[in-house]
Amino acid sequence: MITLLAAAPALKSLREALWDEKRESAAILLCVPVPLRRSGGWRLILKEAHVAPESAYEERTAVSARLRPEFGLPLEKKARQQGWSLAYVHTHLHDPATFSAIDNAAEGPLREYAANRSPDVPHLAVLFSPTSVTARGLGTSTSVRVVELGSNVTVLSEPPGGESTKERYDRQIRAFGSEGQRHLEQVSVAVVGLGGAGSLVTQQLAHLGVRNFLLIDRDRIEATNLNRTVGATPSDIGEPKVCVAERLIHAIAPDTRVQSLNTDVLEQGVGRQAAEADVIFCCTDSHASRHLLNQLSYQYLVPLIDIGVAINAGDERLVQFAGHVKALAPGLPCLWCTESLDSRQVREEMMSPEHRQADPYFASGTGGPQPAVISINSTVSSLAVTMFLSMIAGVPAPARYVIYDGNRSRVNAVAANRNPDCNFCSENSTALGGDAYPLPERRRVAG
């Protein structure tokens, strides 16, 4: 499958810039191609949109829009030099957005031309009508998924999918509709960290009908995990946490596709695999792994939900417990903007044990085990899954940064500002870069 991804409100703005009530309009999009190694498909991240000015048209009527070659040539040259994909856009004045026989005839030569200019990446045709949009492989009948990402994941167009098991999900469909359920069943989710929070998130997603999982965790079940890791039993001690989570998913929904990686997300190539998910849940308290996933989210345009739980039990009579759930997506501030990461901890955790031991500026060790209680984990995890439902299925819960104050039994929405000069989520950063920038990975000692 090919998916065209755009950071909101890029496609809305493009429609407004294109629209003419009496004549067709055209534009050319430059997109960063990201090959999907797991599925063999592609994601094309919208990088630049160029709407044709009046002077660029060779012909422009109510049924035709033909551009002069000199408008497209510099854009096609840039695409070839950068290794980017081209998307040729035009409008129809009437609904629905359906490619015409004229479009079919025009795209054949254009497909051959684009393939000769940039042969190793896919190219698209995109069509806007008054209320809809559709896309396909240029000069082909291959449908393309079109998604705009911001506070919500808005699917503007997608190939026909299979019917959901309506009886099984009847009560959910009554809550947020059959379209929301279909989106849940088509989305792929990566869960990083399968401990107290991650196991609960995974269980709830499986019950909701998510059918495609990537699970990442290097740890194995220990006796102290049994009080909070859902699905784990005493006989699982020594088993990888991802294996326990995979077994739990299949017990709930046997036909679910699950890929389990018993490794650290910081290891070479693992983050790139997570970047192929549609949504990521970050259920790890490691600052280094959260830094990696933060960069990945904006760079590959993958929405991420960051989960944190904290219990301060210095005095058992004054136990404090709290948590947070924060979404990362275009237009929302990243973890560095909200000062949620510590650069010193990131640096130390990124090191191999050998490098950390040799570095005179850092002391080894990260402190003792932290308190953990399943009910508190459950509360925060449920907040995270509900935020996911809002982003994917349209559940009316617009907050994208919430703080749980357990002692006061409160959940509050929090406002945060983006840093316009941020290295990860601003316009002049690694955002939307795809494979153009390396992801941070743990350094290894040669040999």
C-alpha positions as CSV (number, residue, x, y, z in Angstrom):
1,M,0.0,0.0,0.0
2,I,1.1,3.6,-0.7
3,T,0.1,6.3,1.8
4,L,0.3,10.0,1.2
5,L,1.0,11.7,4.6
6,A,0.6,15.4,5.2
7,A,1.1,17.5,8.4
8,A,-2.1,19.3,9.2
9,P,-3.4,21.6,7.8
10,A,-1.3,21.2,4.6
11,L,-4.0,19.4,2.6
12,K,-6.8,21.8,3.8
13,S,-4.6,24.7,2.8
14,L,-3.9,23.1,-0.5
15,R,-7.6,22.7,-1.3
16,E,-8.2,26.4,-0.4
17,A,-5.4,27.6,-2.6
18,L,-6.5,25.4,-5.5
19,W,-10.2,26.0,-5.5
20,D,-11.9,27.8,-8.3
21,E,-15.7,27.5,-8.7
22,K,-15.6,27.7,-12.5
23,R,-12.2,26.2,-13.7
24,E,-10.1,23.2,-12.8
25,S,-6.8,23.9,-11.0
26,A,-3.5,22.1,-10.7
27,A,-0.5,21.8,-8.4
28,I,2.6,19.6,-8.0
29,L,3.7,18.1,-4.7
30,L,7.2,17.1,-3.7
31,C,7.1,14.2,-1.3
32,V,9.8,12.4,0.8
33,P,9.5,8.6,0.0
34,V,9.9,6.2,2.9
35,P,10.0,2.5,1.9
36,L,8.1,0.2,4.2
37,R,10.3,-2.9,4.7
38,R,7.8,-4.9,6.7
39,S,4.9,-4.6,4.2
40,G,6.7,-3.7,0.9
41,G,4.7,-0.5,0.6
42,W,5.6,3.2,0.7
43,R,4.8,6.3,2.7
44,L,5.2,9.6,0.9
45,I,5.6,12.5,3.3
46,L,4.4,15.8,1.8
47,K,7.4,18.2,1.9
48,E,6.5,21.0,-0.6
49,A,3.3,22.0,-2.3
50,H,3.5,24.2,-5.4
51,V,0.1,25.6,-6.7
52,A,0.2,26.7,-10.3
53,P,-0.2,30.5,-10.9
54,E,-2.5,31.6,-13.7
55,S,0.5,32.1,-16.0
56,A,1.5,28.5,-15.6
57,Y,-1.5,27.1,-17.5
58,E,-1.4,26.2,-21.1
59,E,-5.1,25.4,-20.9
60,R,-7.6,26.0,-18.1
61,T,-11.3,25.3,-18.4
62,A,-14.2,23.7,-16.4
63,V,-13.1,20.3,-17.6
64,S,-9.4,20.6,-18.2
65,A,-6.2,22.0,-16.6
66,R,-3.0,21.6,-18.6
67,L,0.2,23.1,-17.3
68,R,3.1,24.6,-19.3
69,P,6.2,22.4,-19.1
70,E,8.3,25.2,-17.7
71,F,6.3,25.2,-14.5
72,G,7.0,21.5,-13.8
73,L,10.6,21.2,-15.0
74,P,12.4,22.8,-12.0
75,L,10.2,20.9,-9.6
76,E,10.8,17.6,-11.4
77,K,14.5,18.4,-11.5
78,K,14.5,19.0,-7.7
79,A,12.6,15.7,-7.1
80,R,15.2,13.8,-9.2
81,Q,18.1,15.4,-7.3
82,Q,16.6,14.8,-3.9
83,G,15.2,11.3,-4.6
84,W,11.7,12.6,-3.9
85,S,8.4,11.5,-5.3
86,L,6.1,13.7,-7.4
87,A,2.4,14.0,-7.0
88,Y,0.4,15.7,-9.8
89,V,-2.7,17.3,-8.4
90,H,-5.8,18.7,-10.1
91,T,-9.4,19.5,-9.3
92,H,-12.8,18.5,-10.6
93,L,-15.7,20.8,-10.0
94,H,-18.2,18.2,-9.1
95,D,-18.4,15.3,-6.5
96,P,-17.4,12.6,-6.1
97,A,-13.7,12.8,-6.7
98,T,-13.4,10.2,-9.5
99,F,-10.7,10.1,-12.2
100,S,-12.1,10.6,-15.7
101,A,-11.3,9.0,-19.1
102,I,-9.4,12.3,-19.9
103,D,-7.3,11.8,-16.7
104,N,-6.6,8.2,-17.7
105,A,-5.3,9.2,-21.1
106,A,-3.2,12.1,-19.8
107,E,-1.5,10.0,-17.1
108,G,0.0,7.4,-19.3
109,P,2.7,9.6,-20.9
110,L,3.2,11.5,-17.6
111,R,3.8,8.2,-15.7
112,E,6.5,7.2,-18.2
113,Y,8.1,10.7,-18.0
114,A,8.1,10.7,-14.2
115,A,9.5,7.2,-14.0
116,N,12.4,8.1,-16.4
117,R,13.2,11.2,-14.3
118,S,13.0,9.5,-10.9
119,P,12.9,5.8,-11.5
120,D,13.3,4.3,-8.0
121,V,10.3,5.9,-6.2
122,P,6.5,5.9,-6.7
123,H,4.7,8.9,-8.2
124,L,1.0,9.9,-7.6
125,A,-2.0,11.5,-9.2
126,V,-4.2,13.3,-6.6
127,L,-7.7,14.6,-7.3
128,F,-9.8,17.1,-5.3
129,S,-13.5,17.6,-5.7
130,P,-15.6,20.0,-3.7
131,T,-15.9,17.7,-0.6
132,S,-13.6,14.8,-1.2
133,V,-10.1,13.7,-2.3
134,T,-8.8,10.6,-3.9
135,A,-5.3,9.5,-5.1
136,R,-3.7,6.7,-7.1
137,G,-0.4,5.6,-8.4
138,L,0.3,7.8,-11.4
139,G,-1.1,6.1,-14.5
140,T,-2.3,3.1,-12.6
141,S,-5.4,1.9,-10.8
142,T,-3.6,1.4,-7.5
143,S,-5.5,3.3,-4.8
144,V,-3.5,5.4,-2.4
145,R,-4.4,6.2,1.2
146,V,-4.4,9.9,2.0
147,V,-3.9,10.9,5.6
148,E,-3.6,14.4,7.3
149,L,-1.9,14.3,10.7
150,G,-2.2,16.8,13.5
151,S,-4.1,16.5,16.8
152,N,-6.2,13.9,15.0
153,V,-5.4,11.3,12.4
154,T,-7.7,12.2,9.6
155,V,-8.1,9.6,6.8
156,L,-9.2,11.5,3.8
157,S,-9.2,8.6,1.4
158,E,-8.4,4.9,1.6
159,P,-8.7,1.7,-0.4
160,P,-11.8,-0.4,0.4
161,G,-11.2,-2.6,3.5
162,G,-12.8,-5.7,4.9
163,E,-15.8,-5.5,7.0
164,S,-15.3,-5.5,10.8
165,T,-16.8,-8.2,13.0
166,K,-19.9,-6.1,13.8
167,E,-21.3,-8.4,16.4
168,R,-18.1,-8.6,18.4
169,Y,-17.6,-4.8,18.3
170,D,-21.3,-3.8,18.4
171,R,-21.1,-1.9,21.7
172,Q,-18.0,0.1,20.4
173,I,-19.7,0.8,17.1
174,R,-22.7,2.2,19.0
175,A,-20.2,4.6,20.8
176,F,-18.1,5.9,17.9
177,G,-19.5,4.4,14.7
178,S,-18.6,1.8,12.1
179,E,-16.1,4.1,10.4
180,G,-14.2,4.6,13.6
181,Q,-14.1,0.9,14.2
182,R,-12.8,0.3,10.6
183,H,-10.0,2.8,11.3
184,L,-9.1,0.9,14.5
185,E,-8.9,-2.4,12.6
186,Q,-6.7,-0.9,9.8
187,V,-4.2,1.0,11.9
188,S,-0.8,-0.5,12.8
189,V,0.5,0.2,16.3
190,A,4.0,-0.1,17.8
191,V,4.2,-0.5,21.6
192,V,7.7,0.3,23.0
193,G,8.0,-1.1,26.5
194,L,5.8,-4.1,27.6
195,G,5.9,-3.7,31.4
196,G,3.3,-2.3,33.7
197,A,1.9,0.4,31.3
198,G,2.7,-1.3,28.0
199,S,1.1,-4.6,28.8
200,L,-2.1,-2.8,29.8
201,V,-2.1,-0.7,26.7
202,T,-1.6,-3.8,24.5
203,Q,-4.4,-5.6,26.2
204,Q,-6.9,-2.7,25.7
205,L,-5.9,-2.2,22.0
206,A,-6.4,-5.9,21.3
207,H,-9.9,-5.8,22.9
208,L,-10.7,-2.7,20.8
209,G,-9.9,-4.4,17.6
210,V,-6.4,-3.3,16.6
211,R,-5.1,-6.1,14.3
212,N,-1.5,-5.1,13.6
213,F,1.1,-4.8,16.3
214,L,4.9,-4.3,16.6
215,L,6.1,-5.0,20.2
216,I,9.5,-3.9,21.3
217,D,11.1,-4.6,24.7
218,R,14.5,-6.1,25.6
219,D,13.5,-7.3,29.1
220,R,12.3,-10.7,30.5
221,I,9.7,-11.4,33.1
222,E,11.0,-11.4,36.7
223,A,9.2,-12.2,39.9
224,T,8.8,-8.5,40.7
225,N,7.0,-8.0,37.4
226,L,4.1,-10.4,38.2
227,N,2.2,-7.8,40.3
228,R,1.7,-5.4,37.3
229,T,2.4,-7.1,34.0
230,V,-0.9,-8.2,32.5
231,G,-0.9,-11.7,31.2
232,A,2.3,-12.8,33.0
233,T,2.2,-15.8,35.4
234,P,4.8,-17.4,37.6
235,S,5.6,-19.9,34.9
236,D,6.6,-17.0,32.6
237,I,9.6,-15.9,34.7
238,G,12.6,-15.7,32.4
239,E,10.4,-15.3,29.3
240,P,10.7,-12.2,27.1
241,K,8.0,-9.6,27.9
242,V,7.2,-9.3,24.2
243,C,6.3,-13.0,24.1
244,V,3.9,-12.7,27.0
245,A,2.3,-9.7,25.4
246,E,2.0,-11.5,22.0
247,R,0.4,-14.5,23.7
248,L,-2.1,-12.2,25.4
249,I,-3.0,-10.5,22.1
250,H,-3.6,-13.8,20.4
251,A,-5.7,-15.1,23.3
252,I,-8.0,-12.1,22.8
253,A,-7.9,-12.0,18.9
254,P,-6.2,-15.0,17.3
255,D,-6.1,-13.5,13.8
256,T,-4.1,-10.4,14.9
257,R,-0.8,-9.9,13.2
258,V,2.0,-9.4,15.8
259,Q,5.8,-8.9,15.3
260,S,7.8,-9.1,18.5
261,L,11.3,-7.7,18.9
262,N,13.1,-8.8,22.1
263,T,15.6,-6.0,21.9
264,D,16.1,-2.4,22.9
265,V,14.6,0.3,20.7
266,L,18.0,2.0,20.8
267,E,19.7,-0.8,19.0
268,Q,20.7,-0.3,15.4
269,G,17.8,-0.4,13.0
270,V,15.1,-1.0,15.6
271,G,13.8,2.6,15.6
272,R,13.5,2.5,11.9
273,Q,11.2,-0.5,12.2
274,A,9.0,1.4,14.7
275,A,8.8,4.3,12.2
276,E,6.7,2.0,9.9
277,A,3.8,1.9,12.4
278,D,0.9,4.2,12.1
279,V,0.9,5.1,15.8
280,I,3.5,4.5,18.5
281,F,2.9,4.1,22.3
282,C,6.0,5.0,24.3
283,C,5.7,3.1,27.5
284,T,9.3,3.3,28.6
285,D,10.8,5.6,31.2
286,S,14.3,5.7,29.6
287,H,15.1,9.3,28.5
288,A,17.3,8.0,25.6
289,S,14.5,5.9,24.1
290,R,12.0,8.7,24.5
291,H,14.5,11.0,22.8
292,L,14.8,8.6,19.9
293,L,11.0,8.2,19.6
294,N,10.5,11.9,19.9
295,Q,12.7,12.6,16.9
296,L,11.3,9.6,15.0
297,S,7.7,10.8,15.5
298,Y,8.2,14.2,13.7
299,Q,10.9,13.0,11.3
300,Y,8.7,10.2,9.9
301,L,5.3,11.8,10.6
302,V,4.2,9.0,13.0
303,P,1.9,10.1,15.9
304,L,3.2,9.1,19.3
305,I,1.5,8.8,22.7
306,D,4.0,9.2,25.6
307,I,3.0,7.7,28.9
308,G,4.6,8.3,32.3
309,V,3.7,7.1,35.8
310,A,5.5,8.3,39.0
311,I,5.1,7.2,42.6
312,N,7.0,8.9,45.4
313,A,7.0,6.7,48.5
314,G,9.7,8.4,50.6
315,D,7.2,8.3,53.5
316,E,4.5,5.6,53.3
317,R,2.1,8.0,55.0
318,L,2.7,10.6,52.3
319,V,2.8,8.6,49.2
320,Q,2.4,10.7,46.1
321,F,1.3,9.3,42.8
322,A,0.8,10.9,39.4
323,G,1.1,10.4,35.7
324,H,1.0,12.0,32.3
325,V,-0.2,11.3,28.8
326,K,1.1,13.4,25.9
327,A,0.6,13.1,22.2
328,L,3.3,14.1,19.7
329,A,2.2,15.1,16.3
330,P,2.5,18.0,13.8
331,G,1.5,21.2,15.5
332,L,2.0,19.8,19.0
333,P,5.1,20.5,21.1
334,C,7.6,17.7,21.4
335,L,9.2,16.3,24.6
336,W,12.1,18.8,24.3
337,C,9.8,21.7,24.0
338,T,8.0,20.7,27.2
339,E,11.3,20.1,29.0
340,S,10.3,16.4,29.6
341,L,13.8,15.1,28.8
342,D,17.1,15.4,30.5
343,S,20.1,15.8,28.2
344,R,22.5,14.3,30.7
345,Q,20.4,11.2,31.1
346,V,19.9,10.9,27.4
347,R,23.7,11.0,26.8
348,E,24.4,8.4,29.5
349,E,21.7,6.0,28.5
350,M,22.8,6.2,24.8
351,M,26.2,4.9,25.8
352,S,27.2,1.2,25.8
353,P,28.2,-0.1,29.3
354,E,31.9,0.1,28.1
355,H,31.6,3.8,27.0
356,R,29.7,4.8,30.2
357,Q,32.4,3.2,32.4
358,A,35.2,5.0,30.6
359,D,33.5,8.4,30.7
360,P,34.8,10.4,33.7
361,Y,31.8,12.7,33.6
362,F,29.2,10.1,34.4
363,A,28.8,7.8,37.3
364,S,27.4,4.3,36.5
365,G,24.0,3.2,37.8
366,T,20.6,4.7,37.4
367,G,19.2,4.3,40.9
368,G,17.2,1.5,42.6
369,P,13.8,0.0,41.5
370,Q,10.9,2.4,41.4
371,P,7.5,1.8,43.1
372,A,4.8,0.4,40.8
373,V,1.1,-0.3,41.4
374,I,-1.2,-1.8,38.8
375,S,-4.2,0.3,39.6
376,I,-2.2,3.5,39.0
377,N,-0.7,2.1,35.8
378,S,-4.2,1.2,34.7
379,T,-5.6,4.6,35.2
380,V,-2.8,6.3,33.2
381,S,-2.8,3.6,30.5
382,S,-6.6,4.0,30.1
383,L,-6.2,7.7,29.6
384,A,-3.6,7.0,26.9
385,V,-5.8,4.5,25.0
386,T,-8.8,7.0,25.2
387,M,-6.5,9.7,23.7
388,F,-5.7,7.2,20.9
389,L,-9.4,6.6,20.4
390,S,-9.9,10.3,20.0
391,M,-7.1,10.6,17.5
392,I,-8.1,7.6,15.4
393,A,-11.8,7.0,15.9
394,G,-13.1,10.5,16.7
395,V,-14.1,10.0,20.3
396,P,-14.7,13.6,21.5
397,A,-11.8,14.0,23.9
398,P,-9.6,16.8,22.4
399,A,-6.9,17.2,25.1
400,R,-3.5,16.0,23.8
401,Y,-1.6,16.6,27.1
402,V,-3.1,15.5,30.3
403,I,-1.8,15.2,33.9
404,Y,-3.2,12.7,36.4
405,D,-3.0,13.9,40.0
406,G,-3.8,10.7,41.9
407,N,-3.7,12.2,45.4
408,R,-6.4,14.7,44.4
409,S,-8.2,12.3,42.0
410,R,-7.9,14.8,39.2
411,V,-7.2,14.7,35.5
412,N,-6.3,18.1,34.0
413,A,-5.6,19.1,30.4
414,V,-2.4,21.0,30.1
415,A,-1.4,23.7,27.5
416,A,2.2,23.7,26.3
417,N,4.0,25.9,23.7
418,R,6.2,24.8,20.9
419,N,9.8,26.2,20.6
420,P,9.9,27.8,17.1
421,D,13.6,26.9,16.9
422,C,13.3,23.3,18.2
423,N,15.7,20.9,16.5
424,F,13.0,18.2,16.2
425,C,9.5,19.6,15.7
426,S,10.0,23.1,14.1
427,E,9.9,23.9,10.4
428,N,13.7,24.1,10.2
429,S,14.5,20.8,11.8
430,T,14.6,17.0,11.1
431,A,10.8,17.0,10.9
432,L,9.4,15.5,7.7
433,G,12.9,14.3,6.7
434,G,12.2,10.6,6.6
435,D,15.4,8.7,6.0
436,A,17.4,11.8,5.2
437,Y,18.6,12.1,8.8
438,P,20.0,9.2,11.0
439,L,18.1,8.3,14.1
440,P,20.0,8.3,17.4
441,E,21.2,4.8,18.2
442,R,23.3,3.4,21.0
443,R,27.1,3.6,20.4
444,R,28.9,0.3,20.4
445,V,32.5,-0.5,21.1
446,A,34.3,-1.6,17.9
447,G,35.2,-5.2,17.9
